[in-house]
Structures are given as structure tokens and as C-alpha cells.
């Protein structure tokens, strides 16, 4: 009888120990995935699950409307974000984006790079260090919900349901953003 109580107590302590060893990030991922909230919307009608063909059609439509064009080296789609509350044209932001697809050609993530269009290494106001907080504020407006949490290597992460957004300074010029579908990411790791 005492042995059973001792075993149950040890088991509970073990579970509490394992739970307390999980990082805040791991706890947040589990909590958000368990919520079953689907946040599949990306931007400009792009969504997780769009096919490669739909991605090209949407980008082609954006091109026809003059909203987007091909980026440098044709590796990304490019569009410009003009601040609505600023007359300072130097603060126009260049956004490069391209989708990541799974084996069935469906969007599972969106890789993006941002920089000020008038970037120059001698303009401190236009370096990635100045752009990063501006982008974080914009991402919080575009994708409301949880705030960003600090991770290793200067990466900030925001998770809302199945959508994870990572942002980091990539260079003196660029800030990179990766929006991922966590359901796909973790189901792929488990399989």
C-alpha cells in the first residue's frame, strides 16, 4: 500500500519535472496547436494550402495590377510598402517573398525579406536595426494575437494557432521573416 502511494508520488513529481523542463517556446507551441485555431491567411489572398499553380496565378494577378513584380535574380516576388502615415519616401520598404511548398506543391511557409528601398550603409536610419522594430509593429497589426517572444540568435517568434512568424536581422540591409504552418512542420517531424 505504501509502495503504491510512493510510486504515484514519484510519477507525479516526474511529470511535474518534465513539464517544468519544457521551454516557454515548447509550451506555447503545444498550447497554440491544442487550441485548433486555424490561421491560414498570409497576405494578398495567399494562404497556407494554396497550390503552386494558385501561388503563380495570384502573383501574376498582382503583377497585372501593378502591385508586385519579379525581384532581383527572379528568386522572389517584389512589392513596395509605402507608409500611410509618412510623407518620407525614404521609408518605403521593399518586400521580397516566395512560398515554400510541400511534396504535393501546397504552400507550407512564406519566406520574406524586407529592406528600406533607399538603403545605403551610411544611412543609419535605413539599416536593418531601424527597420526591425517597424516590421515587428506592422506584423502585430497584420496578424493580431500573441506578442513576440525572444529566442536564441536574435530571432523573435510569434505563434497564433497554427501560424508561427519568425523575424530576425539578416544583414545590415535585410530583415527576414518566415511564416510557417506549425501543423505541417510538426506533423512532418512526427511522420
Buried (B, 14 or more C-beta within 10 A) or exposed (E): EEEEEEEEEEEEEEEEEEEEEEEEBEEBBEEBBEEEEEBBEBBBEBBBBBBEEBBEEBBEEBBEEEEBEEBEEEEBBBBEBEEEEEEEEEBBBBBBBBBBBEEEEBBBBBBBBBBBBBBEEEEEEBBBEBBBEBBBEBBBEEBEBBEBBEBEEEBBBBBBBBBBBBBBBBEEBBBBBBBBBBBBBBEEEEE
